[in-house]
Amino acid sequence: MAVLAVGLELLSQLAPHAGVADIVWRTAICGIGFGIFQSPNNRAMTSVAPRRRSGAAGGMLATARLTGQTAGAAGVALIFRLQGHGATNRTLIVAAVVAAVAACVSLTRLVGGGATPVPADPVPADA
């Protein structure tokens, strides 16, 4: 997530008439940052659910992702409406800050030892 934040910050520093190569390498950094975060994060979130609840965990993951995308799009629209000229750079800076905060939150999982997986199938008390 920190790599994504750096990529977004680099995008916010683009000159108004930047070339395609300047845009592509900065966007590639964003993609790499998101890619190295997304898969391990998804695995960590779904692996803590009991096996019999894996479908519900996947559904919650998809719901959270869609909610984040919707809130992000609404936030971008709000910034564009309020800021007018220069809104693109401001939007990228806000996104970089949000990604940096998310990186810090994600780091707490590593420092705290991560989530404890739930047993696959709890044993009934009378067994």
TORMISE-152959 format. One record per residue: residue number from 1; residue in three letters; chain; z negated, y negated, x negated of N, C-alpha, C in turn. Coordinates in steps of 0.001 Angstrom, whole numbers, plus 524288, in hexadecimal, padded with zeros to 5 digits. Each point is the difference from the previous one (the first is absolute). Example, Ala and Ser with C-alpha at 12.3 -4.5 7.8 and 13.67 -1.06 7.14 Angstrom:
! residues 2
<nr 1, rest ala, kette A, n_z 7E188, n_y 8163A, n_x 7CC7A, ca_z 80000, ca_y 7FB5A, ca_x 8037A, c_z 80000, c_y 7FB50, c_x 7FC7C>;
<nr 2, rest ser, kette A, n_z 802D0, n_y 7FBE6, n_x 8015E, ca_z 7FFC4, ca_y 7FB5A, ca_x 7FCCC, c_z 7FD26, c_y 7FBBE, c_x 80302>;
END
This chain:
! residues 127
<nr 1, rest met, kette A, n_z 80000, n_y 8049D, n_x 7FCC5, ca_z 80000, ca_y 7FB63, ca_x 8033B, c_z 80000, c_y 7FB1F, c_x 7FC95>;
<nr 2, rest ala, kette A, n_z 7FD71, n_y 80055, n_x 7FB87, ca_z 7FFED, ca_y 7FB8C, ca_x 7FC68, c_z 80579, c_y 7FEEF, c_x 7FDE6>;
<nr 3, rest val, kette A, n_z 8030D, n_y 80426, n_x 7FF01, ca_z 80561, ca_y 7FF4C, ca_x 7FE33, c_z 80334, c_y 7FD51, c_x 80449>;
<nr 4, rest leu, kette A, n_z 7FF2C, n_y 80171, n_x 804E5, ca_z 8029B, ca_y 7FD62, ca_x 80457, c_z 7FE8B, c_y 7FA3B, c_x 80024>;
<nr 5, rest ala, kette A, n_z 7FB0B, n_y 7FEC9, n_x 7FF42, ca_z 7FE40, ca_y 7FA8C, ca_x 7FFFC, c_z 802B4, c_y 7FCE6, c_x 7FBB2>;
<nr 6, rest val, kette A, n_z 8008B, n_y 8025B, n_x 7FB6C, ca_z 802B5, ca_y 7FD5A, ca_x 7FBB0, c_z 805B9, c_y 7FF1F, c_x 8016E>;
<nr 7, rest gly, kette A, n_z 8028C, n_y 803EF, n_x 8023D, ca_z 80575, ca_y 7FF71, ca_x 8019A, c_z 800BA, c_y 7FBB4, c_x 80408>;
<nr 8, rest leu, kette A, n_z 7FC7C, n_y 7FFB3, n_x 803BC, ca_z 80055, ca_y 7FBE3, ca_x 803FA, c_z 7FF37, c_y 7FA9E, c_x 7FDA3>;
<nr 9, rest glu, kette A, n_z 7FC60, n_y 7FF93, n_x 7FC54, ca_z 7FF26, ca_y 7FB04, ca_x 7FD52, c_z 804D7, c_y 7FE6F, c_x 7FCE9>;
<nr 10, rest leu, kette A, n_z 80269, n_y 803CB, n_x 7FD64, ca_z 804CB, ca_y 7FEE0, ca_x 7FD1C, c_z 8045F, c_y 7FE41, c_x 803AC>;
<nr 11, rest leu, kette A, n_z 8005B, n_y 8026E, n_x 80487, ca_z 803E9, ca_y 7FE5C, ca_x 803E0, c_z 7FEFF, c_y 7FA6F, c_x 801DE>;
<nr 12, rest ser, kette A, n_z 7FB19, n_y 7FE93, n_x 80087, ca_z 7FEC0, ca_y 7FABB, ca_x 801E0, c_z 80182, c_y 7FBD1, c_x 7FC04>;
<nr 13, rest gln, kette A, n_z 800B0, n_y 80182, n_x 7FB19, ca_z 80160, ca_y 7FC4D, ca_x 7FBDD, c_z 805E1, c_y 7FF72, c_x 7FF32>;
<nr 14, rest leu, kette A, n_z 8031C, n_y 802AF, n_x 80326, ca_z 805B5, ca_y 7FFBA, ca_x 7FF70, c_z 80208, c_y 7FA73, c_x 800C8>;
<nr 15, rest ala, kette A, n_z 803E7, n_y 7FEAA, n_x 7FCE8, ca_z 802AB, ca_y 7FB02, ca_x 800B2, c_z 80357, c_y 8004A, c_x 804FA>;
<nr 16, rest pro, kette A, n_z 80115, n_y 7FB8C, n_x 80280, ca_z 80306, ca_y 80006, ca_x 804DB, c_z 8055F, c_y 802A0, c_x 7FF90>;
<nr 17, rest his, kette A, n_z 80282, n_y 7FFA8, n_x 7FB93, ca_z 80534, ca_y 80252, ca_x 7FF66, c_z 7FFEF, c_y 8046B, c_x 7FC05>;
<nr 18, rest ala, kette A, n_z 7FC2A, n_y 80357, n_x 80070, ca_z 7FF67, ca_y 80466, ca_x 7FC64, c_z 80475, c_y 803DC, c_x 800BA>;
<nr 19, rest gly, kette A, n_z 80155, n_y 80291, n_x 7FBC1, ca_z 8041E, ca_y 803EE, ca_x 80036, c_z 7FE13, c_y 8051A, c_x 80253>;
<nr 20, rest val, kette A, n_z 803B8, n_y 80361, n_x 80129, ca_z 7FEC2, ca_y 8050A, ca_x 8025D, c_z 7FC7E, c_y 80337, c_x 7FC66>;
<nr 21, rest ala, kette A, n_z 8011B, n_y 7FFEB, n_x 7FAF5, ca_z 7FCE1, ca_y 80314, ca_x 7FC4E, c_z 7FA4A, c_y 7FE3D, c_x 80006>;
<nr 22, rest asp, kette A, n_z 7FF15, n_y 7FAE3, n_x 8005F, ca_z 7FAA0, ca_y 7FE04, ca_x 80035, c_z 7FD21, c_y 801FB, c_x 804D0>;
<nr 23, rest ile, kette A, n_z 802BB, n_y 8002D, n_x 80455, ca_z 7FD9F, ca_y 801E0, ca_x 804E1, c_z 7FF0B, c_y 805DF, c_x 7FFB5>;
<nr 24, rest val, kette A, n_z 803DD, n_y 802DF, n_x 7FDF9, ca_z 7FFA7, ca_y 805B8, ca_x 7FFEB, c_z 7FB73, c_y 801E8, c_x 7FCAE>;
<nr 25, rest trp, kette A, n_z 7FF51, n_y 7FDFB, n_x 7FB38, ca_z 7FBD2, ca_y 80228, ca_x 7FCBC, c_z 7FAA4, c_y 7FEB7, c_x 80228>;
<nr 26, rest arg, kette A, n_z 7FF73, n_y 7FB72, n_x 80279, ca_z 7FAF9, ca_y 7FEAA, ca_x 80253, c_z 7FEE5, c_y 8036B, c_x 804CD>;
<nr 27, rest thr, kette A, n_z 80406, n_y 800DD, n_x 80319, ca_z 7FF6E, ca_y 80366, ca_x 80490, c_z 7FEE5, c_y 80599, c_x 7FE57>;
<nr 28, rest ala, kette A, n_z 80260, n_y 801AD, n_x 7FBAC, ca_z 7FEFC, ca_y 80547, ca_x 7FDFA, c_z 7FA45, c_y 8009E, c_x 7FE7E>;
<nr 29, rest ile, kette A, n_z 7FDB3, n_y 7FBF9, n_x 7FDB3, ca_z 7FA68, ca_y 8003C, ca_x 7FEB4, c_z 7FCC9, c_y 800A9, c_x 804FA>;
<nr 30, rest cys, kette A, n_z 8016D, n_y 7FD25, n_x 8041D, ca_z 7FD46, ca_y 8009A, ca_x 80502, c_z 80079, c_y 80595, c_x 80205>;
<nr 31, rest gly, kette A, n_z 804B8, n_y 80226, n_x 7FFCD, ca_z 800E6, ca_y 80551, ca_x 801E4, c_z 7FCFB, c_y 80410, c_x 7FCE8>;
<nr 32, rest ile, kette A, n_z 7FFEC, n_y 7FF59, n_x 7FADA, ca_z 7FD0E, ca_y 803A3, ca_x 7FCAE, c_z 7FA2D, c_y 7FFA7, c_x 8014B>;
<nr 33, rest gly, kette A, n_z 7FE09, n_y 7FB40, n_x 8007F, ca_z 7FA76, ca_y 7FF4D, ca_x 80142, c_z 7FE87, c_y 80269, c_x 8052E>;
<nr 34, rest phe, kette A, n_z 80355, n_y 7FF3D, n_x 803EA, ca_z 7FEE0, ca_y 8023E, ca_x 8051E, c_z 80076, c_y 805EE, c_x 7FFD2>;
<nr 35, rest gly, kette A, n_z 803F2, n_y 801DF, n_x 7FD31, ca_z 800DE, ca_y 805A5, ca_x 7FFB4, c_z 7FBA3, c_y 802F8, c_x 7FD5A>;
<nr 36, rest ile, kette A, n_z 7FDE8, n_y 7FDCC, n_x 7FBB4, ca_z 7FBD5, ca_y 802D6, ca_x 7FD45, c_z 7FACB, c_y 7FF9F, c_x 802D8>;
<nr 37, rest phe, kette A, n_z 7FFB3, n_y 7FC8C, n_x 803CB, ca_z 7FB39, ca_y 7FF97, ca_x 80321, c_z 80054, c_y 80350, c_x 804F4>;
<nr 38, rest gln, kette A, n_z 80468, n_y 7FFCC, n_x 802A5, ca_z 80077, ca_y 80229, ca_x 80548, c_z 7FF02, c_y 805E1, c_x 80051>;
<nr 39, rest ser, kette A, n_z 802A4, n_y 80317, n_x 7FCD9, ca_z 7FF73, ca_y 805B5, ca_x 8006E, c_z 7FA7B, c_y 801EB, c_x 7FED7>;
<nr 40, rest pro, kette A, n_z 7FD99, n_y 7FE5B, n_x 7FB9F, ca_z 7FA9A, ca_y 801C8, ca_x 7FF13, c_z 7FC34, c_y 7FE0D, c_x 8042D>;
<nr 41, rest asn, kette A, n_z 800E1, n_y 7FB4D, n_x 801F0, ca_z 7FC8E, ca_y 7FDE1, ca_x 80409, c_z 80082, c_y 8032F, c_x 8050D>;
<nr 42, rest asn, kette A, n_z 804C3, n_y 80137, n_x 80187, ca_z 800CF, ca_y 80335, ca_x 804B3, c_z 7FD77, c_y 8055C, c_x 7FF5F>;
<nr 43, rest arg, kette A, n_z 8009F, n_y 80253, n_x 7FB6A, ca_z 7FDB7, ca_y 80528, ca_x 7FF0D, c_z 7FA0B, c_y 7FFBF, c_x 80040>;
<nr 44, rest ala, kette A, n_z 7FDCE, n_y 7FBEC, n_x 7FDB6, ca_z 7FA4F, ca_y 7FF75, ca_x 80019, c_z 7FDFB, c_y 7FF6B, c_x 80591>;
<nr 45, rest met, kette A, n_z 802D4, n_y 7FD19, n_x 80330, ca_z 7FE30, ca_y 7FF22, ca_x 80561, c_z 80084, c_y 804E1, c_x 80358>;
<nr 46, rest thr, kette A, n_z 8043A, n_y 802F4, n_x 7FF45, ca_z 800AF, ca_y 804A5, ca_x 80346, c_z 7FCF6, c_y 804B9, c_x 7FDFA>;
<nr 47, rest ser, kette A, n_z 7FEB8, n_y 8001F, n_x 7FAF7, ca_z 7FD49, ca_y 8048F, ca_x 7FDE1, c_z 7FA3F, c_y 80034, c_x 80175>;
<nr 48, rest val, kette A, n_z 7FDC7, n_y 7FBB0, n_x 801BB, ca_z 7FA7A, ca_y 8001A, ca_x 80170, c_z 7FF25, c_y 801F4, c_x 80594>;
<nr 49, rest ala, kette A, n_z 8042A, n_y 8008C, n_x 802F3, ca_z 7FF8C, ca_y 801F0, ca_x 80563, c_z 7FFE5, c_y 805F6, c_x 7FFF4>;
<nr 50, rest pro, kette A, n_z 7FD1E, n_y 80251, n_x 803A5, ca_z 80029, ca_y 805B9, ca_x 8006D, c_z 80592, c_y 801D2, c_x 80124>;
<nr 51, rest arg, kette A, n_z 8015F, n_y 80492, n_x 7FE2D, ca_z 80556, ca_y 80207, ca_x 8009C, c_z 801C2, c_y 80000, c_x 805BA>;
<nr 52, rest arg, kette A, n_z 7FC85, n_y 80159, n_x 80382, ca_z 80178, ca_y 80044, ca_x 8058C, c_z 800DF, c_y 7FA96, c_x 80251>;
<nr 53, rest arg, kette A, n_z 7FE6A, n_y 7FBE1, n_x 7FD43, ca_z 800B8, ca_y 7FAA4, ca_x 801D8, c_z 8041F, c_y 7FD10, c_x 7FCD5>;
<nr 54, rest ser, kette A, n_z 80318, n_y 802E1, n_x 7FCEF, ca_z 803D5, ca_y 7FD76, ca_x 7FC9B, c_z 80424, c_y 7FD0F, c_x 80320>;
<nr 55, rest gly, kette A, n_z 80163, n_y 801EB, n_x 8048E, ca_z 803C6, ca_y 7FD38, ca_x 8034E, c_z 7FDDD, c_y 7FAC3, c_x 801CD>;
<nr 56, rest ala, kette A, n_z 7FB0F, n_y 7FFEF, n_x 8018A, ca_z 7FD8A, ca_y 7FB13, ca_x 8019D, c_z 7FF8D, c_y 7FC40, c_x 7FB66>;
<nr 57, rest ala, kette A, n_z 7FECE, n_y 80214, n_x 7FB62, ca_z 7FF9E, ca_y 7FCA3, ca_x 7FB60, c_z 8054D, c_y 7FD99, c_x 7FEBF>;
<nr 58, rest gly, kette A, n_z 80425, n_y 8030A, n_x 8006B, ca_z 80541, ca_y 7FDF3, ca_x 7FF29, c_z 80172, c_y 7FBE8, c_x 80409>;
<nr 59, rest gly, kette A, n_z 7FE63, n_y 800E2, n_x 804D5, ca_z 800FB, ca_y 7FC2B, ca_x 80423, c_z 7FD1E, c_y 7FAE7, c_x 7FF11>;
<nr 60, rest met, kette A, n_z 7FB29, n_y 80066, n_x 7FE3E, ca_z 7FD08, ca_y 7FB42, ca_x 7FECC, c_z 80262, c_y 7FD15, c_x 7FB62>;
<nr 61, rest leu, kette A, n_z 801E4, n_y 802E5, n_x 7FC26, ca_z 8028F, ca_y 7FDA1, ca_x 7FB81, c_z 804E4, c_y 7FD0C, c_x 801BB>;
<nr 62, rest ala, kette A, n_z 80321, n_y 80265, n_x 8035A, ca_z 804B7, ca_y 7FD6C, ca_x 801F7, c_z 7FEA6, c_y 7FB36, c_x 8034B>;
<nr 63, rest thr, kette A, n_z 7FBEB, n_y 80060, n_x 80320, ca_z 7FE4F, ca_y 7FB8C, ca_x 80331, c_z 7FE27, c_y 7FB83, c_x 7FC94>;
<nr 64, rest ala, kette A, n_z 7FCF4, n_y 8013E, n_x 7FBFA, ca_z 7FE22, ca_y 7FBF0, ca_x 7FC6B, c_z 80488, c_y 7FD73, c_x 7FD29>;
<nr 65, rest arg, kette A, n_z 803DA, n_y 80319, n_x 7FE57, ca_z 8048B, ca_y 7FDDD, ca_x 7FD42, c_z 80310, c_y 7FC5B, c_x 80392>;
<nr 66, rest leu, kette A, n_z 800F6, n_y 8019E, n_x 804C4, ca_z 802F6, ca_y 7FCC3, ca_x 803A1, c_z 7FD03, c_y 7FB0D, c_x 80178>;
<nr 67, rest thr, kette A, n_z 7FAE8, n_y 80072, n_x 800A2, ca_z 7FCCF, ca_y 7FB64, ca_x 80127, c_z 80047, c_y 7FC1D, c_x 7FB7F>;
<nr 68, rest gly, kette A, n_z 7FFBF, n_y 801EB, n_x 7FB30, ca_z 80070, ca_y 7FC9E, ca_x 7FB70, c_z 80550, c_y 7FD65, c_x 7FFA9>;
<nr 69, rest gln, kette A, n_z 80420, n_y 802E6, n_x 80118, ca_z 8053D, ca_y 7FDBB, ca_x 7FFE7, c_z 80092, c_y 7FBC9, c_x 8042A>;
<nr 70, rest thr, kette A, n_z 7FDEB, n_y 800FF, n_x 8048A, ca_z 80059, ca_y 7FC36, ca_x 80444, c_z 7FCD7, c_y 7FB18, c_x 7FEC0>;
<nr 71, rest ala, kette A, n_z 7FB47, n_y 800BE, n_x 7FE09, ca_z 7FCC2, ca_y 7FB7C, ca_x 7FE95, c_z 80281, c_y 7FCEE, c_x 7FB91>;
<nr 72, rest gly, kette A, n_z 80252, n_y 802B7, n_x 7FC43, ca_z 802AE, ca_y 7FD60, ca_x 7FBB4, c_z 80497, c_y 7FCC1, c_x 801DC>;
<nr 73, rest ala, kette A, n_z 80327, n_y 80230, n_x 80374, ca_z 8047A, ca_y 7FD1A, ca_x 80214, c_z 7FE2F, c_y 7FB3D, c_x 80323>;
<nr 74, rest ala, kette A, n_z 7FBE3, n_y 800A8, n_x 80308, ca_z 7FDEA, ca_y 7FB90, ca_x 802FA, c_z 7FDCC, c_y 7FBD7, c_x 7FC57>;
<nr 75, rest gly, kette A, n_z 7FD6A, n_y 801A3, n_x 7FBD1, ca_z 7FDEA, ca_y 7FC50, ca_x 7FC2F, c_z 80453, c_y 7FCFB, c_x 7FD41>;
<nr 76, rest val, kette A, n_z 80426, n_y 802A6, n_x 7FE93, ca_z 8047C, ca_y 7FD62, ca_x 7FD8B, c_z 80261, c_y 7FC07, c_x 803BE>;
<nr 77, rest ala, kette A, n_z 800AD, n_y 80180, n_x 804E5, ca_z 8022C, ca_y 7FC5F, ca_x 803E3, c_z 7FC78, c_y 7FB3C, c_x 800A8>;
<nr 78, rest leu, kette A, n_z 7FAED, n_y 800D4, n_x 80007, ca_z 7FC54, ca_y 7FBA8, ca_x 8008A, c_z 8005B, c_y 7FC48, c_x 7FB4F>;
<nr 79, rest ile, kette A, n_z 80035, n_y 80229, n_x 7FB52, ca_z 80071, ca_y 7FCB2, ca_x 7FB52, c_z 8051D, c_y 7FCF3, c_x 8001C>;
<nr 80, rest phe, kette A, n_z 80447, n_y 80291, n_x 8016E, ca_z 80504, ca_y 7FD45, ca_x 8004F, c_z 7FFD0, c_y 7FB9F, c_x 80409>;
<nr 81, rest arg, kette A, n_z 7FD72, n_y 800EF, n_x 80455, ca_z 7FFB1, ca_y 7FC02, ca_x 80419, c_z 7FCA5, c_y 7FB66, c_x 7FE3A>;
<nr 82, rest leu, kette A, n_z 7FBA5, n_y 80113, n_x 7FD72, ca_z 7FC6E, ca_y 7FBD2, ca_x 7FE7A, c_z 801BC, c_y 7FD19, c_x 7FB13>;
<nr 83, rest gln, kette A, n_z 80281, n_y 802B3, n_x 7FC6C, ca_z 80148, ca_y 7FDAA, ca_x 7FAF3, c_z 8056B, c_y 7FD93, c_x 7FFB8>;
<nr 84, rest gly, kette A, n_z 803BC, n_y 8021B, n_x 802D6, ca_z 80550, ca_y 7FDDD, ca_x 7FFBD, c_z 80240, c_y 800A1, c_x 7FA90>;
<nr 85, rest his, kette A, n_z 80148, n_y 7FB9A, n_x 7FD65, ca_z 80264, ca_y 80014, ca_x 7FAD7, c_z 7FC30, c_y 8026A, c_x 7FC01>;
<nr 86, rest gly, kette A, n_z 801E8, n_y 803A5, n_x 7FCED, ca_z 7FCBF, ca_y 80281, ca_x 7FC12, c_z 7FCD5, c_y 8048C, c_x 8020C>;
<nr 87, rest ala, kette A, n_z 80100, n_y 80188, n_x 804CD, ca_z 7FCE6, ca_y 80436, ca_x 80254, c_z 800E0, c_y 80540, c_x 7FD50>;
<nr 88, rest thr, kette A, n_z 8049C, n_y 800CC, n_x 7FDDB, ca_z 80117, ca_y 80502, ca_x 7FD75, c_z 7FC4E, c_y 800E0, c_x 7FB6B>;
<nr 89, rest asn, kette A, n_z 7FF82, n_y 7FC24, n_x 7FC9B, ca_z 7FC7A, ca_y 8008F, ca_x 7FB85, c_z 7FA5C, c_y 8009B, c_x 801BF>;
<nr 90, rest arg, kette A, n_z 7FE65, n_y 7FCFD, n_x 803D4, ca_z 7FA9B, ca_y 80063, ca_x 801E2, c_z 7FEF2, c_y 8055E, c_x 80263>;
<nr 91, rest thr, kette A, n_z 803CA, n_y 801FF, n_x 802D4, ca_z 7FF6C, ca_y 80522, ca_x 80261, c_z 7FF6E, c_y 80434, c_x 7FBCC>;
<nr 92, rest leu, kette A, n_z 8031F, n_y 7FFAE, n_x 7FBE6, ca_z 7FF9F, ca_y 803CB, ca_x 7FBC3, c_z 7FAC9, c_y 7FF92, c_x 7FD27>;
<nr 93, rest ile, kette A, n_z 7FE05, n_y 7FB4A, n_x 7FF65, ca_z 7FAE4, ca_y 7FF3F, ca_x 7FD80, c_z 7FBB2, c_y 8025D, c_x 8035D>;
<nr 94, rest val, kette A, n_z 80038, n_y 7FF0F, n_x 80520, ca_z 7FC24, ca_y 80252, ca_x 8038B, c_z 8004B, c_y 805F3, c_x 7FFBC>;
<nr 95, rest ala, kette A, n_z 804C3, n_y 80223, n_x 7FFEE, ca_z 800A3, ca_y 805AD, ca_x 7FFA6, c_z 7FDCA, c_y 80215, c_x 7FAE1>;
<nr 96, rest ala, kette A, n_z 800CD, n_y 7FD21, n_x 7FBB8, ca_z 7FDE5, ca_y 801A2, ca_x 7FAEC, c_z 7FA06, c_y 8000B, c_x 8001C>;
<nr 97, rest val, kette A, n_z 7FDB8, n_y 7FC15, n_x 8027A, ca_z 7FA42, ca_y 7FFC4, ca_x 8006A, c_z 7FDFB, c_y 80490, c_x 8034A>;
<nr 98, rest val, kette A, n_z 8029B, n_y 80112, n_x 80456, ca_z 7FE64, ca_y 80463, ca_x 8035A, c_z 80078, c_y 80525, c_x 7FD00>;
<nr 99, rest ala, kette A, n_z 80437, n_y 800AF, n_x 7FD0D, ca_z 800B0, ca_y 804C5, ca_x 7FCE8, c_z 7FBCD, c_y 8006A, c_x 7FBC7>;
<nr 100, rest ala, kette A, n_z 7FE91, n_y 7FBA2, n_x 7FD9C, ca_z 7FBEA, ca_y 8000E, ca_x 7FBFF, c_z 7FABA, c_y 80177, c_x 80262>;
<nr 101, rest val, kette A, n_z 7FED9, n_y 7FDF0, n_x 80495, ca_z 7FB23, ca_y 80168, ca_x 802BD, c_z 80010, c_y 805CE, c_x 80161>;
<nr 102, rest ala, kette A, n_z 8047D, n_y 801E0, n_x 801E3, ca_z 80073, ca_y 80590, ca_x 8014B, c_z 7FF46, c_y 80365, c_x 7FB2B>;
<nr 103, rest ala, kette A, n_z 801ED, n_y 7FE31, n_x 7FB83, ca_z 7FF40, ca_y 802E6, ca_x 7FB20, c_z 7FA31, c_y 80051, c_x 7FEA8>;
<nr 104, rest cys, kette A, n_z 7FD36, n_y 7FBB8, n_x 800C2, ca_z 7FA5A, ca_y 80002, ca_x 7FEF7, c_z 7FD22, c_y 803AC, c_x 803AD>;
<nr 105, rest val, kette A, n_z 80172, n_y 7FFF4, n_x 804F2, ca_z 7FD95, ca_y 80383, ca_x 803D3, c_z 8011E, c_y 805AB, c_x 7FE8C>;
<nr 106, rest ser, kette A, n_z 804D1, n_y 80108, n_x 7FE7B, ca_z 8016F, ca_y 8054D, ca_x 7FE79, c_z 7FD17, c_y 801B4, c_x 7FB18>;
<nr 107, rest leu, kette A, n_z 7FF10, n_y 7FC63, n_x 7FC7D, ca_z 7FD18, ca_y 8012C, ca_x 7FB3B, c_z 7FA6E, c_y 801BD, c_x 8012C>;
<nr 108, rest thr, kette A, n_z 7FDB6, n_y 7FDF8, n_x 8042A, ca_z 7FAAD, ca_y 80192, ca_x 80160, c_z 7FFC1, c_y 805D2, c_x 8013C>;
<nr 109, rest arg, kette A, n_z 8044A, n_y 80222, n_x 801E4, ca_z 80033, ca_y 80599, ca_x 8011A, c_z 7FFB3, c_y 80317, c_x 7FAF1>;
<nr 110, rest leu, kette A, n_z 80291, n_y 7FE0A, n_x 7FBE1, ca_z 7FFDF, ca_y 802B0, ca_x 7FAF8, c_z 7FAAD, c_y 7FF76, c_x 7FD63>;
<nr 111, rest val, kette A, n_z 7FDC5, n_y 7FB59, n_x 8004B, ca_z 7FAEF, ca_y 7FEFE, ca_x 7FD92, c_z 7FBB8, c_y 802F9, c_x 802D6>;
<nr 112, rest gly, kette A, n_z 8005D, n_y 8003A, n_x 8052C, ca_z 7FC09, ca_y 8029F, ca_x 80329, c_z 800A4, c_y 805E0, c_x 8003D>;
<nr 113, rest gly, kette A, n_z 803FF, n_y 80224, n_x 7FD7F, ca_z 800C2, ca_y 805A3, ca_x 7FFF5, c_z 80389, c_y 801F1, c_x 80451>;
<nr 114, rest gly, kette A, n_z 8021D, n_y 7FC83, n_x 80330, ca_z 803A0, ca_y 8019C, ca_x 80411, c_z 7FD46, c_y 80243, c_x 804BB>;
<nr 115, rest ala, kette A, n_z 80318, n_y 8014C, n_x 803D1, ca_z 7FDEF, ca_y 80244, ca_x 804CE, c_z 7FED3, c_y 805C7, c_x 7FF1F>;
<nr 116, rest thr, kette A, n_z 7FC11, n_y 801EE, n_x 80289, ca_z 7FE98, ca_y 8057B, ca_x 7FFA7, c_z 80302, c_y 80309, c_x 80426>;
<nr 117, rest pro, kette A, n_z 80319, n_y 803EE, n_x 7FE4F, ca_z 802F5, ca_y 80304, ca_x 803DA, c_z 7FC62, c_y 802D0, c_x 803CE>;
<nr 118, rest val, kette A, n_z 801B9, n_y 80056, n_x 804CE, ca_z 7FD28, ca_y 802C4, ca_x 80412, c_z 80167, c_y 805C9, c_x 7FF84>;
<nr 119, rest pro, kette A, n_z 7FC45, n_y 80394, n_x 800C1, ca_z 8014D, ca_y 80589, ca_x 7FFB8, c_z 8046E, c_y 80152, c_x 803C8>;
<nr 120, rest ala, kette A, n_z 80358, n_y 803A3, n_x 7FE6D, ca_z 8049F, ca_y 80150, ca_x 80319, c_z 7FE8A, c_y 801DB, c_x 8057B>;
<nr 121, rest asp, kette A, n_z 7FC8A, n_y 803A5, n_x 80068, ca_z 7FE4C, ca_y 80204, ca_x 8050B, c_z 7FA1A, c_y 800B8, c_x 7FFD8>;
<nr 122, rest pro, kette A, n_z 7FD0C, n_y 7FC70, n_x 80267, ca_z 7FA4C, ca_y 80093, ca_x 7FFDD, c_z 7FE52, c_y 80546, c_x 8025D>;
<nr 123, rest val, kette A, n_z 7FC1D, n_y 8025A, n_x 7FD9D, ca_z 7FDEF, ca_y 804F4, ca_x 801D4, c_z 7FC23, c_y 7FEF6, c_x 80470>;
<nr 124, rest pro, kette A, n_z 800A3, n_y 802A6, n_x 8047B, ca_z 7FC49, ca_y 7FF43, ca_x 8043C, c_z 7FA74, c_y 8016F, c_x 7FE59>;
<nr 125, rest ala, kette A, n_z 7FC20, n_y 7FD7B, n_x 80241, ca_z 7FA79, ca_y 800CD, ca_x 7FEA1, c_z 7FE25, c_y 8057E, c_x 80128>;
<nr 126, rest asp, kette A, n_z 80224, n_y 80299, n_x 8040A, ca_z 7FE2A, ca_y 80535, ca_x 8018B, c_z 802DF, c_y 80464, c_x 7FD24>;
<nr 127, rest ala, kette A, n_z 80364, n_y 7FECD, n_x 7FC4A, ca_z 80303, ca_y 80417, ca_x 7FD5E, c_z 7FD30, c_y 80274, c_x 7FB8D>;
END
